[in-house]
Amino acid sequence: MALIAHNLSFDLTFLKHYTKGEWNIPAVDTLTIARKRLARAKQEYKIASFKLGDVASYFGHTISNAHRAQDDALAVYAVYEALHRIEAK
């Protein structure tokens, strides 16, 4: 099991606070991966930024209610899957 997040350091701040710092499961940051794998798309102005909404949109996923847990979680998963497909090629 692993935590998948976009801008992991932001989420870990809250998780560590509420778990009293005891957070030691593997974690994946889609923001870090997107910055590496989509650098050329950013240079070519195909993606405006590496914000979750922009990265999700780049892959054809729309976030109906940004910053709402369920919608953001679904978007992070969609981005993770799309970034994984890029790696697999």
C-alpha positions in Angstrom: 0.0 0.0 0.0 1.2 3.5 -0.8 0.0 7.1 -0.5 -0.4 8.8 -3.8 -0.6 12.6 -3.7 -0.1 15.7 -5.8 2.3 18.0 -3.9 3.0 15.3 -1.3 4.9 17.6 1.1 1.7 19.7 1.6 -0.4 16.7 2.5 2.3 15.1 4.7 2.3 18.2 6.9 -1.3 17.5 7.9 -1.0 13.7 8.0 2.1 13.9 10.3 0.4 16.4 12.5 -2.7 14.3 13.0 -0.8 11.0 13.3 1.7 12.6 15.7 4.5 12.2 13.2 4.1 8.5 12.8 3.7 8.2 9.1 5.9 5.7 7.5 4.1 4.1 4.5 5.5 4.5 1.0 4.4 7.7 -0.8 4.4 8.8 -4.4 4.2 12.5 -5.5 2.6 13.0 -8.8 3.7 16.6 -8.9 7.4 15.6 -8.8 6.8 13.0 -11.5 4.8 15.4 -13.7 7.6 18.0 -13.5 10.0 15.4 -14.9 7.8 13.7 -17.5 5.9 16.7 -18.7 8.8 19.2 -18.8 8.8 19.3 -22.6 5.0 19.8 -22.7 5.5 22.8 -20.3 8.2 24.2 -22.5 6.0 23.9 -25.6 3.1 25.6 -23.8 0.9 22.5 -24.0 0.4 22.6 -20.2 0.0 25.9 -18.3 1.4 24.7 -15.0 1.9 21.6 -12.9 -1.1 22.3 -10.7 -3.3 19.3 -10.3 -6.1 20.8 -12.4 -3.8 21.6 -15.3 -2.0 18.2 -15.3 -5.4 16.4 -15.1 -6.7 18.5 -17.9 -3.6 17.8 -20.0 -4.6 14.1 -19.7 -8.3 14.8 -20.5 -9.6 14.6 -16.9 -11.8 17.3 -15.6 -12.1 18.1 -11.9 -15.6 19.1 -11.2 -15.1 20.4 -7.6 -11.4 21.2 -7.1 -10.1 21.0 -3.6 -12.9 18.6 -2.6 -11.5 15.3 -1.3 -13.3 12.8 -3.6 -12.8 14.9 -6.8 -9.1 15.6 -6.0 -8.5 11.9 -5.2 -10.0 10.8 -8.4 -7.9 13.3 -10.3 -4.7 12.3 -8.6 -5.4 8.7 -9.5 -6.1 9.6 -13.1 -2.9 11.6 -13.3 -0.9 8.8 -11.6 -2.2 6.3 -14.1 -1.5 8.6 -17.1 2.0 9.3 -15.9 2.6 5.6 -15.4 1.6 5.0 -19.0 4.1 7.5 -20.2 6.8 5.7 -18.2 5.8 2.4 -19.7 6.3 3.5 -23.2 
